Every structure is written in structure tokens, then in C-alpha cells.
Amino acid sequence: MNEDMKKPLLWQDPNEGEALPGIRINQLGYAPKLPKEVAVTKAGDYVLTAEDGGTVKAFSDVLPKEDAASGDTVALLSLGELAPGRYTLAGAGESRSFTVAERPWREVTNALIKGLYYQRCDELKEEHAGVYCHPACHTKEVEEWRRPEPPLPKDRPLPPWFPKDLPPLEEPLGEAPKPRRIAGGWHDAGDFGKYVGPGAVTVGHLLYAWKLFPEGCGDELGIPESGNGIPDILNEARFELAWILQMQRSDGAFYHKLTTERFAGFIMPEEDEMPEYLSPISRCATGDAVAALALAARVYRPYDAAFADDCLAAAKRGWQWLAEHADNRPYRNPMGLMTGWYGDGSDRDERFWAACELFAATGETMYREAAEGFCREGRKLTQFGWTDVSGLGALCCLFDLKEAAGAVLYDDLKEAFLRRSEWALLTVKASGYGTAIPATRYEWGSILTSMGNAMAMIMNTLLTGREDMLCGAIGQLDYALGRNAMDLSFITGYGERQIMFPHHRPSAADGIEAPVPGLISGGPNNRNNYPWVKERLAGVPAAKCFLDVTDSADTNEIAIYWNSPAVFVAAYLNSLTVGDC
């Protein structure tokens, strides 16, 4: 670990030094008519009072129960409807104040979207980025990675993430293209790499947030395109889509990623002058790109028909390539290319999502039949991350195609989705803090599990109107904003106690005390940790395996595809507060 990057922890073990507050809240506040829950960790009587001191609600003999994930004893108190104002919950020798407001999550919703703007591989001008501005970056021409494949090293152990059975390398076809400029795209995470699959998934989350909840994510954000007649959430997604289009090869396949040979140090993006390389193509990246572009063709047509046509044409070419390469061939890094692998053992879910989106975009029978075939295999319809995108296919069928999808892609799929989404709510009910992460699943990027399950519960709510599913989904935004085992907001710039040292190169290198705002941390992880993190967190319960330390990528990195499901969740909840909430 770099000694210069050791930072003070915001979290302390309650058994060591100052204890955390026993009352845990959404640190940004609550909406008047939506469900409101706070967590308490101590037994006793609690009283909720208004700002004038009048008693609003009393809770007698609260008996917290043990929470397996955190090791805490926790109880959730439901506060019911409250008028806008300031309230205080007191009990067991403690008190905590919070706000109820008409639109408590509007600002953080906008910030989560604009957080992606700060990830642009581009010049960030002061008029849009403020103190987080920087010059253009990664402006050199790029070329395909074509180094000879060396043998596996025998004199040193391979890293733990290296697959035991190394898949064959996808060989480029034809002559190497001339070096060329590929502009734009988002830096994927705390590093400066750009990856097609994760980028396409991020776009999918954003476009469906807009399609389903435009009133919850339609504000102008102060980005270069603001005021151009297109909603800024779509302007931001289009910045990535324009890059994805450049990543398509002439035969229809998409390159897996565009990165340097290895990760840069903790420097600003414009200081990273290592050459960038196009990795080999991959089936998963191609499937993701096809799906996102077919979805984009529908979303952007009212605003820019020519762009929509380009997206659809590229999606069709990509699908044709997939049809001609039906064998599953997992991507792997060529030896010597040391940036993010994003390996995926199966491309069936990517093909499913792509077929659904192309059917929605064209109405052509061949795409429906392909989607039905993949659907009959049994899909994990509540998965929304880059490793399994089946949930995005479900979004397309249930909320875009709807009954027009037919018996398999609507009736059967809906039944299967509703059945699987019950698991998300059961996970919430099993957690003392109401967190949709199983006690055994606090892994790298655990925030995605929380937000993905929130997406599933939102979809269930939209289909059934169930209040318990709505409450479970709200609880995941509460979790991200402080109602958790560490009393910590995982979103930079928001909350009384917020992360300050994310694993994010610009935030560490820009000389500014506050990190880039609107970025969500991956959160607690007690699986596949760095050795020094394991040592430092030995014996710590899973839900507290977190370090607010720049070097701890395994607990405190940021990623575009963690921001985007949080955008979907926040946009939905924000939409419920428009007007009379």
C-alpha cells in the first residue's frame, strides 16, 4: 500500500474508541407520504417529536434483534406519514434529527447522473465542472493489441482472479487497421479504462430510467449539451453511445475495451500518456452493444432520427455477427494486457437482451423467436449488472413491449419475474437494516446487489402496486445515504457522514479536499479482498468490511455501472415526489 494514500477512517469499530450513533437515518431526509424507516441499535422507548417539541409518535419497548451481516442488534421503526419539517427521534439516551421535504432526493438524483459527466474522457471545462475541471485526456491515436502471446509464467504464481482453464484468445480477423482516433466515452471506474459491456449496461439503466420516470430525472445538469432540447440524462448517455459506435469493427463485432497496457498511477487523466490499445473483440461486449444501440434507436428517434438510424444499423450489423458466431467463447485479456478483464463465462444473457431490444426496435419475427428461445432457457430476470443482463431484457419485455411481446416474453416472463423478485424482498426482511444484500454476498461492488434488487422491487411495484415492495426499494436509497451498519453515506458530496477518499484517481490527484461529487462507492466487501485489507479488517462483520481509504479499491472504488442503477432507483423515487407526494 502507498503510505501517502493512507487516510483516516470515518468508520470505527464501536468496541474501539467513540461509538457510532445508535439511530441510523437517511441522511438526506424523507418524503412526506412515502414509507419512512429509521434503524435503532439499542433497546428502549423512543419518541418522535416535531420542531416545536410536540410529540408525533411514540415507540414503546423496542427490542432490536441480531443482524447476521453486521453483528449489530437492530430494529426498524416505521414513522408513517409526516408533514414537511424537521423532526427528532430520541430514545435509549440518544437523539437524532432529520428532515422531511417535498422533494428530498431531487438533488442527489441529479448528482448521480452528473457523476457520469465527471467520468468523461474529454476536456471538462470550468463552466461545467467547476473546480473539478481538467484538460482533454487520452487524445492520441489507438491501435489493436497485436503482441505475440507469451507462455504462462512458471516462476511466479498467477493472480487469484486468473482463470484456471484459460480460454482461447479471440484472434483478430484480417489486416490490422491503421491507428486512429477514438474519442469520448466514460472512464469506467477509479481507473481510466473504457469498456464496452459495462458502458452499454450503464446506458441501459439510464435510458430506462428516462423512459419510465422522465419526471424524476429530467432536470438540466449544467453539462455542455444543456439547453439543446434533449434531456440531459439522454445527452449524457449519448456521449457514451457515440464512443460505443466507434468501437465496432467493420465486420459488426465490437472490441471488448480500450485501455492502456496497465493501470495508470494516481494521476489526473490528462497526465496519463501511455498508449491506448483496442483489445480483442468479444461476444459479450457485442451483445451488450447491440442491445444498448437498439434501445437508443427508439429513445433518440424523436430528437435525432439520423442518430437513431445509425444506432439501429450498427445494432443489426452486430446481431448478424453474433448469429454467425453462435459458439460461446469467453473473453480473456491477451497476456501482457493488465487492465480490467470483465470476463463472463456465458453470452446467453447478452444475446437475450439484444434480441429483446431488436424486436422492440423492429418488430421483426426473427428477433422475437431468438428472444423466446433464450427466455425458455430460464433467465435470472432480476439481474442488472454487467455479468448478467437478463433483467434489462425483462425491462424491455415488461415495460416497453408489454402485451405485444406475446405469451412467452410477457405472460410467462412476467410470472417468472414476479416469482424471482420475491427473493429481493425476502433479503430485505432478513436484514436488520433492511438492506437487500444477503449476509453472505458482501462482495466487490456490493452496492450493485442492493441497487439491482431495488430495481427488481420497483418493477414489481409497477406491476402489482405492492406497498411492501415500494418500502423495500426505498430502503436501498436509505442504505446508500446512511441507514447502514457504519452510519455512512456512500455517495460523495451527500450526507452528514459521507465517504471522502474513494478509489478514484481524479479525486486523489486533483489537490481538492472534497472528492468529485455524485459518485457511489462499491461498499462493504469481505470476499476477494486485498491481503492488507483482510489483515486490517480481520474479524469484522461482512456489512462493516469497508475502508474509506483511497487504496482500497476492493471496498471503496466507484464505477459507472454502480452509479447508473442508483440513478434508476433515485429517479423512480424522485418521480413519486413530483407535485403532491
C-alpha positions as CSV (number, residue, x, y, z in Angstrom):
1,M,0.0,0.0,0.0
2,N,1.2,3.5,-0.8
3,E,1.9,5.1,2.6
4,D,1.0,8.5,1.2
5,M,-2.5,7.3,0.5
6,K,-3.4,6.1,4.0
7,K,-6.3,8.2,5.1
8,P,-8.2,8.4,8.4
9,L,-11.2,6.1,8.6
10,L,-14.7,7.6,9.0
11,W,-15.8,4.3,10.5
12,Q,-14.7,3.0,13.8
13,D,-15.5,-0.3,15.5
14,P,-17.9,0.6,18.3
15,N,-15.8,-1.5,20.6
16,E,-12.8,0.7,19.9
17,G,-13.0,4.4,20.6
18,E,-16.0,6.5,20.0
19,A,-19.2,4.6,19.2
20,L,-21.4,5.3,16.3
21,P,-24.8,6.8,16.8
22,G,-27.4,4.3,17.8
23,I,-30.0,5.9,15.5
24,R,-29.4,5.4,11.7
25,I,-31.3,7.5,9.2
26,N,-31.4,8.5,5.5
27,Q,-29.1,11.5,6.0
28,L,-30.7,13.5,3.2
29,G,-34.2,13.1,4.6
30,Y,-37.6,11.6,3.7
31,A,-40.7,12.4,1.6
32,P,-44.0,13.2,3.4
33,K,-46.3,10.4,2.1
34,L,-43.8,7.7,1.2
35,P,-42.7,5.0,3.7
36,K,-40.1,6.1,6.2
37,E,-38.0,3.8,8.3
38,V,-35.1,4.5,10.7
39,A,-32.9,1.9,12.3
40,V,-32.1,1.8,16.0
41,T,-29.5,-0.4,17.7
42,K,-30.5,0.0,21.3
43,A,-33.5,-1.3,23.3
44,G,-35.8,1.1,25.0
45,D,-38.6,3.6,24.4
46,Y,-38.4,6.1,21.6
47,V,-40.3,9.3,20.9
48,L,-40.6,11.3,17.7
49,T,-41.1,15.0,18.2
50,A,-41.7,17.9,15.7
51,E,-39.6,21.0,15.6
52,D,-42.0,22.7,18.1
53,G,-41.4,20.0,20.6
54,G,-44.8,18.3,20.2
55,T,-44.9,14.5,20.3
56,V,-45.7,13.0,17.0
57,K,-45.3,9.3,17.7
58,A,-44.1,7.0,20.5
59,F,-42.5,3.6,20.3
60,S,-42.5,1.5,23.5
61,D,-40.3,-1.4,24.5
62,V,-38.3,-1.5,21.2
63,L,-36.3,-4.7,21.2
64,P,-33.6,-4.9,18.5
65,K,-32.7,-8.3,17.1
66,E,-29.3,-9.6,16.0
67,D,-28.4,-8.8,12.4
68,A,-26.2,-11.5,10.9
69,A,-24.5,-9.3,8.4
70,S,-23.4,-6.6,10.8
71,G,-23.2,-8.2,14.2
72,D,-25.4,-5.4,15.5
73,T,-28.8,-5.6,17.2
74,V,-31.2,-3.6,15.1
75,A,-34.8,-2.7,14.8
76,L,-36.6,-0.7,12.1
77,L,-39.1,1.9,13.2
78,S,-41.8,2.9,10.7
79,L,-42.6,6.6,11.0
80,G,-45.7,6.8,8.8
81,E,-46.8,9.9,7.0
82,L,-45.3,13.2,8.2
83,A,-45.7,16.8,7.1
84,P,-42.7,18.6,5.8
85,G,-40.5,19.8,8.6
86,R,-37.7,19.0,11.0
87,Y,-38.1,16.0,13.4
88,T,-36.1,14.5,16.2
89,L,-36.2,10.8,17.3
90,A,-35.0,10.3,20.9
91,G,-34.5,7.2,23.0
92,A,-32.0,5.0,24.8
93,G,-30.0,8.1,25.8
94,E,-29.6,9.4,22.2
95,S,-31.4,11.6,19.7
96,R,-31.1,12.3,16.0
97,S,-32.8,14.9,13.8
98,F,-33.8,14.6,10.2
99,T,-35.8,16.4,7.6
100,V,-39.0,15.6,5.7
101,A,-39.2,17.6,2.5
102,E,-41.4,17.6,-0.6
103,R,-38.5,16.5,-2.9
104,P,-35.7,15.3,-0.7
105,W,-33.9,13.3,-3.3
106,R,-34.0,15.6,-6.3
107,E,-30.5,17.0,-5.9
108,V,-28.9,13.6,-5.3
109,T,-30.6,12.2,-8.3
110,N,-29.2,14.9,-10.5
111,A,-25.8,14.5,-8.9
112,L,-25.7,10.7,-9.6
113,I,-26.3,11.5,-13.3
114,K,-23.8,14.3,-13.4
115,G,-21.3,12.0,-11.7
116,L,-21.1,10.3,-15.1
117,Y,-20.2,13.6,-16.7
118,Y,-17.2,13.8,-14.5
119,Q,-16.1,10.4,-15.8
120,R,-16.0,11.7,-19.4
121,C,-12.8,11.0,-21.3
122,D,-12.7,14.6,-22.5
123,E,-11.9,18.1,-21.5
124,L,-14.0,19.2,-18.5
125,K,-14.4,22.9,-18.6
126,E,-14.7,25.1,-15.5
127,E,-18.1,26.4,-16.6
128,H,-19.5,22.9,-16.3
129,A,-17.1,21.1,-13.9
130,G,-16.1,23.9,-11.5
131,V,-13.0,23.1,-9.5
132,Y,-13.0,19.6,-11.0
133,C,-12.2,20.8,-14.5
134,H,-9.2,19.4,-16.4
135,P,-7.8,19.5,-19.9
136,A,-8.6,16.9,-22.6
137,C,-7.1,13.4,-22.0
138,H,-6.2,10.3,-24.0
139,T,-6.1,12.2,-27.3
140,K,-3.6,10.0,-29.1
141,E,-4.4,7.6,-31.9
142,V,-5.0,4.0,-30.8
143,E,-4.3,0.6,-32.4
144,E,-5.2,-3.0,-31.9
145,W,-3.3,-5.1,-29.3
146,R,-1.3,-7.5,-31.5
147,R,1.6,-8.6,-29.5
148,P,2.7,-12.3,-29.6
149,E,1.1,-14.4,-26.9
150,P,3.9,-15.4,-24.4
151,P,3.7,-18.6,-22.4
152,L,2.2,-18.6,-18.9
153,P,4.8,-17.6,-16.3
154,K,6.1,-20.6,-14.4
155,D,8.4,-18.8,-12.0
156,R,5.6,-16.9,-10.1
157,P,2.0,-17.6,-9.1
158,L,-0.8,-16.2,-11.2
159,P,-3.2,-13.7,-9.6
160,P,-6.2,-15.1,-7.8
161,W,-8.6,-13.8,-10.5
162,F,-6.8,-15.6,-13.3
163,P,-9.0,-18.4,-14.6
164,K,-7.7,-22.0,-14.0
165,D,-8.8,-23.0,-17.5
166,L,-7.6,-20.3,-19.8
167,P,-10.0,-19.8,-22.7
168,P,-8.5,-19.5,-26.2
169,L,-7.6,-16.0,-27.3
170,E,-10.1,-14.4,-29.8
171,E,-7.9,-13.7,-32.8
172,P,-8.5,-10.5,-34.8
173,L,-9.6,-11.0,-38.3
174,G,-7.9,-9.6,-41.4
175,E,-5.2,-7.0,-41.5
176,A,-4.6,-4.8,-38.6
177,P,-6.4,-1.4,-39.0
178,K,-4.4,1.7,-39.2
179,P,-4.0,3.7,-36.0
180,R,-7.0,6.0,-35.5
181,R,-8.5,8.4,-33.0
182,I,-11.4,7.1,-30.9
183,A,-12.8,9.9,-28.9
184,G,-15.0,10.2,-25.8
185,G,-16.6,7.6,-23.6
186,W,-16.6,7.4,-19.9
187,H,-13.7,6.3,-17.7
188,D,-15.1,3.1,-16.3
189,A,-14.3,3.3,-12.6
190,G,-11.5,4.6,-10.5
191,D,-9.1,4.0,-13.4
192,F,-9.1,5.4,-16.9
193,G,-10.1,2.3,-18.9
194,K,-13.1,2.3,-21.2
195,Y,-15.1,-0.9,-21.5
196,V,-18.0,-1.6,-24.0
197,G,-20.0,-4.1,-21.9
198,P,-20.1,-2.0,-18.6
199,G,-20.7,1.1,-20.6
200,A,-23.6,-0.4,-22.5
201,V,-25.2,-1.6,-19.3
202,T,-24.8,1.8,-17.8
203,V,-26.6,3.3,-20.8
204,G,-29.3,0.8,-20.5
205,H,-30.0,1.8,-16.9
206,L,-30.1,5.5,-17.8
207,L,-32.3,5.1,-20.9
208,Y,-34.9,3.0,-19.0
209,A,-34.8,5.5,-16.1
210,W,-35.8,8.1,-18.6
211,K,-38.4,6.0,-20.4
212,L,-40.2,5.0,-17.2
213,F,-39.6,8.0,-14.9
214,P,-38.9,11.1,-17.0
215,E,-40.3,13.5,-14.4
216,G,-37.8,12.1,-11.9
217,C,-34.6,12.6,-14.0
218,G,-35.4,15.4,-16.4
219,D,-33.6,18.4,-14.9
220,E,-30.8,20.3,-16.6
221,L,-27.5,19.4,-15.1
222,G,-25.1,22.1,-16.3
223,I,-23.2,19.9,-18.8
224,P,-22.0,21.2,-22.2
225,E,-25.2,20.0,-24.0
226,S,-27.6,21.5,-21.6
227,G,-30.4,23.5,-23.3
228,N,-30.1,21.7,-26.6
229,G,-33.7,20.5,-26.5
230,I,-32.7,17.0,-25.3
231,P,-33.0,15.9,-21.7
232,D,-29.6,15.9,-20.1
233,I,-29.8,12.3,-18.9
234,L,-30.1,11.5,-22.6
235,N,-27.3,13.9,-23.5
236,E,-25.0,12.1,-21.1
237,A,-25.9,8.7,-22.3
238,R,-25.4,9.7,-25.9
239,F,-21.8,10.7,-25.0
240,E,-21.1,7.0,-24.2
241,L,-23.2,5.7,-27.2
242,A,-21.1,7.8,-29.6
243,W,-18.0,6.1,-28.2
244,I,-19.6,2.6,-28.4
245,L,-20.3,3.2,-32.1
246,Q,-16.6,3.8,-32.7
247,M,-15.8,0.5,-31.0
248,Q,-17.5,-1.5,-33.7
249,R,-15.3,-3.3,-36.2
250,S,-16.1,-3.4,-39.9
251,D,-17.5,-7.0,-39.7
252,G,-20.0,-6.0,-37.0
253,A,-18.2,-7.2,-33.9
254,F,-17.3,-4.9,-31.0
255,Y,-13.9,-4.6,-29.4
256,H,-14.1,-5.5,-25.7
257,K,-12.3,-2.5,-24.3
258,L,-9.9,0.4,-25.0
259,T,-7.3,0.8,-22.3
260,T,-3.6,1.3,-21.7
261,E,-1.3,-1.7,-21.1
262,R,-1.7,-1.3,-17.3
263,F,-3.5,1.0,-14.9
264,A,-2.1,4.4,-14.5
265,G,-0.9,5.7,-11.2
266,F,-2.9,8.1,-9.1
267,I,-2.6,11.0,-11.6
268,M,-5.0,13.2,-13.4
269,P,-6.4,11.7,-16.7
270,E,-4.6,14.2,-18.9
271,E,-1.3,13.1,-17.3
272,D,-1.8,9.5,-18.5
273,E,0.3,9.4,-21.6
274,M,0.6,5.7,-22.0
275,P,-0.6,4.4,-25.4
276,E,-4.1,3.0,-25.6
277,Y,-5.0,-0.3,-27.2
278,L,-8.1,-1.9,-28.6
279,S,-8.4,-5.3,-27.0
280,P,-9.7,-8.3,-29.0
281,I,-13.4,-8.4,-29.8
282,S,-15.8,-10.3,-27.6
283,R,-19.3,-11.8,-27.9
284,C,-20.5,-10.4,-24.6
285,A,-19.4,-6.9,-25.5
286,T,-21.0,-7.2,-28.9
287,G,-24.3,-8.4,-27.4
288,D,-24.4,-5.6,-24.8
289,A,-23.6,-3.0,-27.5
290,V,-26.3,-4.4,-29.8
291,A,-28.9,-4.1,-27.0
292,A,-27.9,-0.6,-25.9
293,L,-27.9,0.7,-29.5
294,A,-31.2,-0.9,-30.4
295,L,-32.7,0.7,-27.2
296,A,-31.1,4.0,-28.1
297,A,-32.6,3.9,-31.6
298,R,-36.1,4.0,-30.0
299,V,-35.3,6.6,-27.3
300,Y,-33.5,9.1,-29.5
301,R,-35.7,8.9,-32.6
302,P,-37.9,11.9,-31.5
303,Y,-34.8,14.0,-31.0
304,D,-32.4,12.9,-33.8
305,A,-33.6,10.5,-36.4
306,A,-30.3,10.2,-38.1
307,F,-28.5,9.2,-34.9
308,A,-31.3,6.7,-34.2
309,D,-30.8,5.2,-37.7
310,D,-27.0,4.9,-37.1
311,C,-27.6,3.1,-33.8
312,L,-30.1,0.7,-35.3
313,A,-27.9,-0.1,-38.3
314,A,-24.9,-0.8,-36.0
315,A,-27.1,-3.0,-33.8
316,K,-28.2,-5.0,-36.8
317,R,-24.7,-5.5,-38.0
318,G,-23.6,-6.6,-34.5
319,W,-26.5,-9.1,-34.4
320,Q,-25.5,-10.5,-37.7
321,W,-22.0,-11.1,-36.4
322,L,-23.4,-12.8,-33.3
323,A,-25.6,-15.0,-35.5
324,E,-22.5,-16.1,-37.5
325,H,-20.6,-16.7,-34.2
326,A,-23.1,-18.7,-32.2
327,D,-20.5,-20.5,-30.1
328,N,-19.8,-19.2,-26.6
329,R,-16.2,-18.0,-26.5
330,P,-15.5,-16.1,-23.2
331,Y,-13.3,-13.1,-23.5
332,R,-9.9,-13.0,-21.9
333,N,-7.1,-10.5,-21.8
334,P,-4.1,-11.2,-24.0
335,M,-1.1,-11.9,-21.9
336,G,0.6,-8.7,-21.0
337,L,-2.6,-6.6,-21.1
338,M,-3.1,-6.0,-17.4
339,T,-6.3,-3.8,-17.2
340,G,-9.7,-4.9,-16.2
341,W,-10.7,-8.3,-17.5
342,Y,-14.5,-8.2,-17.3
343,G,-14.6,-11.8,-18.1
344,D,-18.0,-13.5,-18.4
345,G,-18.5,-17.3,-18.7
346,S,-21.7,-17.1,-20.8
347,D,-23.0,-14.8,-23.5
348,R,-26.6,-16.1,-23.4
349,D,-27.9,-13.3,-21.3
350,E,-26.3,-10.7,-23.6
351,R,-27.9,-12.3,-26.6
352,F,-31.3,-12.4,-24.8
353,W,-31.1,-8.7,-24.0
354,A,-30.0,-7.9,-27.6
355,A,-32.8,-9.9,-29.1
356,C,-35.4,-8.3,-26.9
357,E,-34.3,-4.8,-27.8
358,L,-34.0,-5.5,-31.5
359,F,-37.5,-7.0,-31.5
360,A,-38.8,-3.9,-29.8
361,A,-37.0,-1.7,-32.3
362,T,-38.0,-3.5,-35.5
363,G,-40.9,-5.8,-34.7
364,E,-39.2,-8.5,-36.8
365,T,-40.1,-12.1,-36.1
366,M,-36.6,-13.4,-36.1
367,Y,-35.6,-11.3,-33.1
368,R,-38.7,-12.3,-31.2
369,E,-38.1,-16.0,-31.8
370,A,-34.5,-15.7,-30.7
371,A,-35.5,-13.9,-27.5
372,E,-38.2,-16.5,-26.8
373,G,-35.6,-19.3,-27.2
374,F,-33.2,-17.6,-24.7
375,C,-36.1,-16.9,-22.4
376,R,-37.2,-20.6,-22.3
377,E,-33.7,-21.5,-21.0
378,G,-34.6,-19.8,-17.7
379,R,-33.1,-16.4,-17.1
380,K,-32.1,-14.6,-13.9
381,L,-34.6,-11.9,-14.6
382,T,-33.7,-9.8,-11.6
383,Q,-30.0,-9.4,-12.5
384,F,-28.9,-5.9,-13.9
385,G,-25.1,-5.9,-13.7
386,W,-22.6,-6.5,-16.4
387,T,-22.1,-10.2,-15.6
388,D,-25.8,-10.9,-16.2
389,V,-28.0,-8.5,-18.1
390,S,-31.2,-10.6,-18.1
391,G,-33.0,-8.1,-16.0
392,L,-32.6,-5.5,-18.8
393,G,-34.2,-7.9,-21.2
394,A,-37.1,-8.2,-18.7
395,L,-37.4,-4.4,-18.5
396,C,-37.7,-4.3,-22.3
397,C,-40.4,-7.0,-22.4
398,L,-42.5,-6.0,-19.4
399,F,-42.4,-2.2,-19.7
400,D,-41.7,-1.5,-23.4
401,L,-43.1,-4.3,-25.5
402,K,-45.7,-5.2,-22.8
403,E,-48.5,-7.5,-24.1
404,A,-47.2,-7.0,-27.6
405,A,-44.3,-9.2,-26.6
406,G,-46.6,-12.3,-26.7
407,A,-47.2,-15.1,-24.3
408,V,-43.6,-16.2,-23.8
409,L,-42.0,-12.8,-23.5
410,Y,-44.8,-11.2,-21.5
411,D,-47.1,-13.6,-19.7
412,D,-44.6,-16.3,-18.9
413,L,-41.8,-13.9,-18.3
414,K,-43.9,-11.7,-16.0
415,E,-44.8,-14.7,-13.9
416,A,-41.2,-15.8,-13.6
417,F,-40.1,-12.2,-12.9
418,L,-42.6,-11.7,-10.1
419,R,-41.6,-15.0,-8.6
420,R,-37.9,-14.2,-8.6
421,S,-38.3,-10.7,-7.3
422,E,-39.8,-12.1,-4.1
423,W,-36.3,-13.1,-3.2
424,A,-35.2,-9.4,-3.1
425,L,-37.9,-8.6,-0.6
426,L,-37.1,-11.7,1.5
427,T,-33.5,-10.5,1.6
428,V,-34.7,-7.1,2.9
429,K,-36.8,-8.7,5.6
430,A,-33.9,-10.9,6.7
431,S,-31.6,-7.9,7.2
432,G,-31.7,-5.9,10.4
433,Y,-31.1,-2.7,8.5
434,G,-33.5,-3.6,5.7
435,T,-30.6,-4.0,3.2
436,A,-31.1,-6.0,0.0
437,I,-27.8,-7.7,0.3
438,P,-27.6,-11.3,1.7
439,A,-25.2,-11.6,4.7
440,T,-23.1,-13.9,2.5
441,R,-23.0,-11.6,-0.5
442,Y,-21.0,-8.6,0.6
443,E,-18.6,-8.7,-2.3
444,W,-16.7,-6.3,-4.5
445,G,-19.3,-3.7,-5.6
446,S,-22.0,-4.9,-3.1
447,I,-23.9,-1.7,-3.8
448,L,-24.9,-3.2,-7.1
449,T,-26.6,-6.0,-5.3
450,S,-28.6,-3.5,-3.2
451,M,-29.5,-1.3,-6.2
452,G,-30.2,-4.2,-8.5
453,N,-32.6,-5.7,-6.0
454,A,-34.2,-2.2,-5.6
455,M,-34.7,-2.2,-9.4
456,A,-36.4,-5.6,-9.2
457,M,-38.7,-4.4,-6.3
458,I,-39.5,-1.2,-8.2
459,M,-40.5,-3.3,-11.3
460,N,-42.7,-5.5,-9.0
461,T,-44.3,-2.4,-7.6
462,L,-45.1,-1.0,-11.0
463,L,-46.7,-4.4,-12.0
464,T,-48.5,-5.1,-8.8
465,G,-48.8,-1.9,-6.7
466,R,-47.4,-3.6,-3.7
467,E,-46.5,-1.3,-0.8
468,D,-44.1,-3.7,0.8
469,M,-42.0,-3.8,-2.4
470,L,-42.0,0.0,-2.6
471,C,-40.8,0.2,1.0
472,G,-38.1,-2.3,0.3
473,A,-36.9,-0.3,-2.7
474,I,-36.9,3.0,-0.7
475,G,-34.8,1.2,1.9
476,Q,-31.9,0.8,-0.6
477,L,-31.7,4.5,-1.2
478,D,-31.8,4.9,2.6
479,Y,-28.9,2.3,2.9
480,A,-26.8,4.3,0.4
481,L,-27.4,7.5,2.3
482,G,-26.6,6.3,5.8
483,R,-29.1,3.8,7.2
484,N,-26.4,1.2,7.5
485,A,-24.1,-0.5,9.9
486,M,-21.5,2.3,9.5
487,D,-23.8,5.3,9.6
488,L,-22.1,6.4,6.4
489,S,-23.3,7.8,3.1
490,F,-21.7,6.0,0.2
491,I,-22.4,8.9,-2.2
492,T,-19.7,11.5,-2.5
493,G,-20.9,15.0,-1.6
494,Y,-24.1,13.9,0.2
495,G,-24.9,13.1,3.8
496,E,-23.8,14.2,7.3
497,R,-21.1,11.5,7.3
498,Q,-20.0,10.7,3.8
499,I,-17.1,8.9,2.1
500,M,-14.2,11.2,1.5
501,F,-11.5,9.0,-0.1
502,P,-12.9,6.9,-2.9
503,H,-10.6,4.8,-5.0
504,H,-10.9,7.3,-7.9
505,R,-7.8,8.7,-9.5
506,P,-9.0,12.3,-10.1
507,S,-10.4,12.6,-6.6
508,A,-7.0,11.6,-5.2
509,A,-4.8,13.6,-7.6
510,D,-6.6,16.9,-8.1
511,G,-5.4,18.5,-4.9
512,I,-9.0,19.3,-3.8
513,E,-10.1,18.1,-0.4
514,A,-13.6,17.0,-1.3
515,P,-13.9,14.1,-3.8
516,V,-15.6,14.5,-7.1
517,P,-19.3,14.7,-6.2
518,G,-22.1,12.3,-7.2
519,L,-20.1,9.0,-7.2
520,I,-21.3,6.0,-5.4
521,S,-18.9,3.7,-3.6
522,G,-18.9,-0.1,-4.1
523,G,-19.3,-0.5,-0.4
524,P,-18.6,-3.3,2.1
525,N,-16.8,-6.4,0.8
526,N,-15.5,-9.4,2.7
527,R,-14.7,-11.6,-0.3
528,N,-11.7,-11.4,-2.7
529,N,-10.0,-8.7,-0.6
530,Y,-6.5,-7.4,-0.9
531,P,-4.2,-9.0,1.7
532,W,-3.7,-5.8,3.6
533,V,-7.4,-5.1,3.7
534,K,-8.0,-8.7,5.0
535,E,-5.5,-8.1,7.7
536,R,-6.9,-4.7,8.7
537,L,-10.5,-5.9,8.8
538,A,-9.8,-9.4,10.3
539,G,-12.8,-10.4,12.3
540,V,-15.0,-7.5,11.2
541,P,-18.6,-8.5,10.2
542,A,-19.4,-8.5,6.5
543,A,-21.5,-5.3,6.4
544,K,-18.7,-3.4,8.1
545,C,-15.9,-4.7,5.9
546,F,-15.2,-1.2,4.5
547,L,-12.3,1.2,4.5
548,D,-12.7,4.9,3.4
549,V,-9.2,4.7,2.1
550,T,-8.1,5.6,-1.4
551,D,-6.1,2.4,-1.9
552,S,-9.0,0.1,-1.0
553,A,-10.4,-0.5,-4.5
554,D,-12.0,-3.7,-3.1
555,T,-14.3,-1.7,-0.8
556,N,-14.2,1.9,-1.9
557,E,-13.9,2.1,-5.7
558,I,-16.5,3.8,-7.8
559,A,-17.9,2.6,-11.2
560,I,-20.2,3.9,-13.8
561,Y,-22.4,0.8,-13.6
562,W,-22.9,1.3,-9.9
563,N,-24.0,4.9,-10.4
564,S,-26.5,4.0,-13.1
565,P,-28.7,1.6,-11.2
566,A,-28.7,4.1,-8.3
567,V,-29.9,6.7,-10.9
568,F,-32.8,4.3,-11.9
569,V,-33.8,3.9,-8.2
570,A,-33.4,7.5,-7.3
571,A,-35.3,8.7,-10.5
572,Y,-38.2,6.4,-9.6
573,L,-38.4,7.6,-6.0
574,N,-37.9,11.2,-7.1
575,S,-40.7,10.9,-9.6
576,L,-43.1,9.9,-6.7
577,T,-42.4,13.2,-5.0
578,V,-43.3,15.4,-8.0
579,G,-46.4,17.5,-7.1
580,D,-48.4,16.3,-4.2
581,C,-46.4,13.4,-2.7
